[in-house]
Amino acid sequence: MTTAEPLQYNPFAPGFTEDPYPTYEAFRSADPVHHSPLGVWLLFRHRDVTRFLRDPSLSVEDRNAHETPLTQVEVDALGEREQRGQGAMINRDPPDHTRLRRLVSKAFTPRMVRQFRARVQELVDDALDAAAERGGMDLIDDYAFPLPFQVITDLLGLPDTGVDVDEIRELSGKLVGSLEPVIDPERVRATRQAGERMFALIAEAVGEKRRRPADDLLSALIAAEEDGDVLSQAELIDQVVLLYVA
C-alpha cells in the first residue's frame, strides 16, 4: 500500500487478519472517516470513536440500520436477518437499555465479583504453571480465551446445571467469529446453527436454575426484580449469551 493508491478497507485481503495495524495506521493518516465498499462507515481515530459511542442521538438497534452488502449475504443465506440476541442490553437503546442494565446490576453486584477473586487467581496460577511445565503457551488459546470463559461459567453456576460446558465453549467461539465481516454463506449458516444450539443450552441452564436456585449469578439474574419487573426468559438467555460473546 502506497500513499498514491486509493485506500480501500478490505478485511478479507491476504494477511490482514494476521496484522491489520499497518492498514489502520494508513487510514488514520489519510482517511480516518472512511466509507467502505462494504456499505459501512469506519472510524479510525480514538476521538471519533469515543464521540460516536457517546452520542445519545445514535442507535445501536439493528432495526435502525440500513442494509449493506454484508446484511444481504445474511439474508441470502438465511432468508432473513438474524433476530436472536437482540434483547441483549448492548443491542437496545434507552429506555430498554436502561431497564435491562438496572435489572442486571441487581444481580451483578460487587460482592458477587469479589467472591470470585480467589477462583480467578487459582485459574491464572494453573494456566501459568501449565505453561511453565510445557515451556511456553499460545497466549490466546491457552490463556486469553479459556480464562474468562471459565470465570464466566463458574460465576453463572453453569457446571451445576448439567449442560455441556465444553460444547458451550466451542459454540461461544463460533459466535464471536460472527462479529467480524462475513461474506461466506456457509459460515453464516454455521453461525446460525451454533447460535440455535447455544441458546438451547442456556435455556436448559435457566430452567434448571429456576428449579434449583443457588448462590450464583444466573440464579441472581432470574431473581432480579424491581417494582414487579423481571427479566423475561428470552432476556435472560440474551444476557447470558452476551456475557460469553463479550
C-alpha positions as CSV (number, residue, x, y, z in Angstrom):
1,M,0.0,0.0,0.0
2,T,1.4,3.4,-1.0
3,T,0.1,6.9,-0.5
4,A,-0.5,7.1,-4.2
5,E,-3.1,4.3,-4.1
6,P,-6.6,5.0,-3.0
7,L,-7.3,3.4,0.3
8,Q,-9.9,0.7,0.4
9,Y,-10.8,-1.2,3.5
10,N,-10.7,-4.9,2.7
11,P,-10.7,-7.2,5.8
12,F,-10.6,-10.2,3.5
13,A,-7.2,-9.2,2.0
14,P,-4.4,-11.8,2.5
15,G,-2.5,-11.1,5.7
16,F,-5.0,-8.5,7.1
17,T,-6.2,-10.7,9.9
18,E,-2.7,-11.6,11.0
19,D,-1.5,-8.0,11.1
20,P,-4.1,-5.3,10.5
21,Y,-2.2,-2.5,12.2
22,P,-0.3,-1.0,9.2
23,T,-3.7,-0.7,7.5
24,Y,-5.2,1.0,10.5
25,E,-2.3,3.5,10.7
26,A,-2.6,4.3,7.0
27,F,-6.3,5.1,7.4
28,R,-5.7,7.2,10.5
29,S,-3.3,9.3,8.5
30,A,-5.1,9.6,5.2
31,D,-8.8,8.7,5.5
32,P,-9.8,8.4,9.2
33,V,-13.5,8.6,8.4
34,H,-13.9,6.1,5.6
35,H,-16.9,4.9,3.6
36,S,-16.2,1.2,2.8
37,P,-17.4,-0.7,-0.3
38,L,-18.9,-3.0,2.3
39,G,-21.6,-0.3,2.8
40,V,-20.5,0.9,6.3
41,W,-18.6,3.8,7.7
42,L,-15.3,3.2,9.5
43,L,-13.8,5.4,12.2
44,F,-10.1,5.0,12.8
45,R,-9.4,7.8,15.4
46,H,-10.0,7.3,19.1
47,R,-11.7,10.7,19.5
48,D,-14.1,10.0,16.7
49,V,-15.0,6.5,18.0
50,T,-15.5,8.0,21.5
51,R,-17.7,10.8,20.3
52,F,-19.7,8.3,18.2
53,L,-20.2,5.9,21.1
54,R,-21.3,8.6,23.5
55,D,-23.8,10.3,21.1
56,P,-27.3,9.7,22.6
57,S,-28.9,10.6,19.3
58,L,-27.5,7.5,17.6
59,S,-28.9,4.0,17.8
60,V,-27.4,0.5,18.5
61,E,-30.5,-1.3,17.3
62,D,-30.4,-3.3,14.0
63,R,-33.8,-2.1,13.0
64,N,-32.4,1.4,12.7
65,A,-29.5,0.3,10.5
66,H,-29.6,0.5,6.7
67,E,-29.0,-2.6,4.5
68,T,-25.4,-3.3,3.3
69,P,-23.8,-6.0,1.1
70,L,-22.9,-7.8,4.3
71,T,-26.5,-7.9,5.6
72,Q,-27.6,-9.0,2.1
73,V,-25.2,-12.0,2.4
74,E,-27.0,-12.9,5.7
75,V,-30.5,-12.6,4.1
76,D,-29.4,-14.6,1.1
77,A,-28.0,-17.4,3.3
78,L,-30.8,-17.5,5.9
79,G,-33.8,-16.0,4.2
80,E,-33.9,-13.2,6.9
81,R,-31.8,-11.1,9.2
82,E,-30.7,-12.8,12.4
83,Q,-33.0,-11.7,15.2
84,R,-31.7,-13.8,18.0
85,G,-29.8,-11.9,20.7
86,Q,-31.5,-8.5,20.1
87,G,-32.6,-8.5,23.7
88,A,-29.1,-8.2,25.0
89,M,-28.6,-4.8,26.7
90,I,-25.8,-3.7,24.3
91,N,-28.3,-4.1,21.4
92,R,-31.0,-1.9,22.9
93,D,-31.5,1.8,23.1
94,P,-32.9,3.6,26.1
95,P,-35.3,3.2,27.8
96,D,-35.0,-0.6,27.1
97,H,-31.2,-0.5,27.7
98,T,-31.7,1.4,31.0
99,R,-34.2,-1.1,32.2
100,L,-32.1,-4.1,31.4
101,R,-29.0,-2.6,32.9
102,R,-30.8,-1.8,36.1
103,L,-32.1,-5.3,36.5
104,V,-28.8,-7.0,35.6
105,S,-26.9,-4.7,38.0
106,K,-29.1,-6.0,40.9
107,A,-27.5,-9.5,40.2
108,F,-24.0,-8.5,39.1
109,T,-23.0,-6.9,42.4
110,P,-19.6,-6.0,43.7
111,R,-20.0,-8.8,46.3
112,M,-20.7,-11.3,43.6
113,V,-17.5,-10.3,41.8
114,R,-15.3,-10.1,44.9
115,Q,-16.2,-13.6,46.0
116,F,-14.7,-14.9,42.7
117,R,-11.3,-13.2,43.2
118,A,-9.7,-16.3,44.7
119,R,-11.1,-18.5,41.9
120,V,-9.7,-16.2,39.2
121,Q,-6.3,-16.3,40.9
122,E,-6.5,-20.1,41.0
123,L,-7.2,-20.3,37.3
124,V,-4.4,-17.9,36.5
125,D,-1.9,-19.8,38.6
126,D,-3.0,-23.1,37.0
127,A,-2.6,-21.7,33.5
128,L,0.8,-20.2,34.2
129,D,2.0,-23.4,35.9
130,A,0.9,-25.5,32.9
131,A,2.7,-23.1,30.6
132,A,5.9,-23.3,32.7
133,E,5.8,-27.1,32.5
134,R,5.4,-27.0,28.7
135,G,8.0,-24.3,28.3
136,G,5.6,-21.8,26.7
137,M,2.0,-21.1,25.7
138,D,-0.2,-19.8,22.9
139,L,-1.5,-16.6,24.6
140,I,-4.9,-16.8,23.1
141,D,-5.7,-20.5,23.0
142,D,-4.1,-21.3,26.4
143,Y,-4.9,-18.2,28.4
144,A,-6.8,-15.2,27.0
145,F,-9.8,-17.3,25.8
146,P,-10.1,-20.1,28.4
147,L,-9.6,-17.9,31.4
148,P,-12.6,-15.5,31.0
149,F,-14.7,-18.4,29.7
150,Q,-14.1,-20.4,32.8
151,V,-14.6,-17.4,35.1
152,I,-18.0,-16.6,33.5
153,T,-19.0,-20.3,33.5
154,D,-18.2,-20.6,37.2
155,L,-19.8,-17.2,38.0
156,L,-23.0,-18.2,36.4
157,G,-23.0,-21.6,38.1
158,L,-23.4,-23.5,34.8
159,P,-21.4,-26.6,35.8
160,D,-24.2,-27.3,38.4
161,T,-26.9,-27.4,35.7
162,G,-25.7,-30.4,33.8
163,V,-25.3,-28.6,30.5
164,D,-22.2,-29.5,28.4
165,V,-19.8,-26.7,29.3
166,D,-17.3,-27.9,26.7
167,E,-19.9,-27.6,24.0
168,I,-20.8,-24.1,25.2
169,R,-17.1,-23.1,24.9
170,E,-16.9,-24.3,21.3
171,L,-20.2,-22.6,20.4
172,S,-19.2,-19.3,22.0
173,G,-16.0,-19.3,20.0
174,K,-18.1,-19.7,16.8
175,L,-20.4,-16.9,17.8
176,V,-17.5,-14.5,18.5
177,G,-16.4,-15.0,14.9
178,S,-19.7,-13.7,13.7
179,L,-18.7,-10.2,14.9
180,E,-16.2,-10.0,12.0
181,P,-17.3,-9.2,8.5
182,V,-18.6,-12.4,6.8
183,I,-19.2,-13.0,3.1
184,D,-19.3,-16.8,3.1
185,P,-22.9,-18.1,3.1
186,E,-21.8,-21.4,4.6
187,R,-20.2,-19.6,7.5
188,V,-23.3,-17.6,8.0
189,R,-25.4,-20.7,8.2
190,A,-22.9,-22.4,10.5
191,T,-23.1,-19.4,12.8
192,R,-26.9,-19.6,12.8
193,Q,-26.8,-23.3,13.8
194,A,-24.2,-22.5,16.6
195,G,-26.5,-19.8,17.9
196,E,-29.5,-22.0,17.9
197,R,-27.7,-24.7,19.9
198,M,-26.1,-22.1,22.2
199,F,-29.5,-20.6,23.1
200,A,-31.0,-24.0,23.6
201,L,-28.3,-25.0,26.1
202,I,-28.6,-21.7,28.0
203,A,-32.4,-22.2,28.1
204,E,-31.8,-25.6,29.7
205,A,-29.5,-24.0,32.3
206,V,-32.0,-21.3,33.1
207,G,-34.7,-23.9,33.6
208,E,-32.5,-25.9,35.9
209,K,-31.7,-22.8,38.0
210,R,-35.4,-21.9,38.2
211,R,-35.9,-25.3,39.8
212,R,-32.8,-25.3,41.9
213,P,-31.6,-21.8,42.6
214,A,-28.1,-21.3,44.2
215,D,-25.7,-18.6,45.2
216,D,-24.6,-17.8,41.7
217,L,-25.1,-15.1,39.0
218,L,-27.6,-17.0,36.9
219,S,-29.9,-17.6,39.9
220,A,-29.5,-13.9,40.8
221,L,-30.4,-12.8,37.3
222,I,-33.6,-14.9,37.5
223,A,-34.5,-13.4,40.9
224,A,-33.7,-9.8,39.9
225,E,-36.8,-7.7,40.4
226,E,-37.7,-4.0,40.6
227,D,-41.3,-2.9,41.2
228,G,-42.6,-6.2,39.8
229,D,-40.4,-6.0,36.7
230,V,-38.2,-9.1,36.0
231,L,-36.2,-10.3,33.1
232,S,-38.2,-12.5,30.7
233,Q,-37.0,-15.9,29.6
234,A,-35.7,-14.5,26.3
235,E,-34.0,-11.6,28.0
236,L,-32.3,-13.9,30.5
237,I,-30.9,-16.0,27.7
238,D,-29.8,-13.0,25.7
239,Q,-27.8,-11.5,28.7
240,V,-26.1,-14.8,29.4
241,V,-25.0,-15.2,25.7
242,L,-23.9,-11.6,25.8
243,L,-21.5,-12.4,28.7
244,Y,-19.9,-15.2,26.7
245,V,-19.6,-13.2,23.5
246,A,-18.2,-10.2,25.4
